[in-house]
Amino acid sequence: MSVRYQHGYLRCMKRKDGSSCWEFMWREQEPSSKRVHHTAVIGTAEEYPTEELAQLAVNGLRMQINEARNRQPNQSIHCADLIDHYLHTK
């Protein structure tokens, strides 16, 4: 079973009371290969009037979701890998 980085999906939803809120959705795969869908409310449209601001607000949650995927526990990092990463993200 391959572990994939979760980018998730951000959407603006209308509520029953007429207000709008930002929701972040992602899915995870359990060891039994069953997919589990998750949803988290990020904030209201008044708090985050643009999608860019809502994306910035969700970055912390995205990092938390992908914490186990960011690096394998026994994987060593070589200096050449760091240099390649620096050159590509520069």
N, C-alpha and C positions, 0 to 999 in steps of 0.2 A: 504494500500500500504506500503510494507516494504522498508525501506531505506537501501541500501547495500553500503558497502565500495567499492570504485572503485580503483582497482589495476591498471587498464589500460593495454595497450599492446604497447610495444616498438618494432619498426622495422626499419631496414635500407633500404632505398629506393633509386633507381637510378633516377637521374633527366635527363631531355632531353639533357642537356649539357654534360652528362657523369659522373658528380660528384655524390657522394652519400651523403645522409643526414639522420639523425635520426628523425623519426616521432613517436609521442606519441598519441595513440587513446584511447578514453574512451566514454562511453555513459551515458546519464542521462535520467531519466523518468520524464516527465512533469506531472503536476497535472491531466491532461486529459488522463493519462496512455499512452501517445505517447512517444516512445523512440527516443531520439535525439542523433545522433552520432557526436562526435567532434574529430578534429585532430589538433595537434599543432606540428610545426617543432621545434625540440630541438636544433639542430646544425648540422654542417657538420661532415663527417667521419674524416676529418683532425683535427677538434677540439676535437672530442671524438673518438679515434681510437678503443676502445673496448666497448663492450656492458655494462660492469661494470661501466665505466666512464659515459656513457650516462644515466644509471640508477641513478647514483648519481646526475646528473644534473637535472633529472626529479623529484626528491624527493620534491622540493619546490612546483612545480606545482601540484603534487599529494596531498600534504597537503592542498593546496588552494582549489582543487576540492572537497575534503572530509571534509572541514571545518565545514559544517553544520551537517555532519554525525558523527563527532568525539565524540560529547557529546550532549545529549538532554538538552535543556535549563533548565527544571525544575527538572532534575534528581539529587538527592543528592548522594554523594559519601561517603560510609562508610569506616571506618578505616580497617575493615576486607577485603573489596574489594581491598584497596591499598596494604595490606599485601599479598593477593593472587596474585595480579598483579606483585608485586616485586619478589615473589618466583618463578613465572613462567617465568619471563624475565631475571632473574639473571644469 
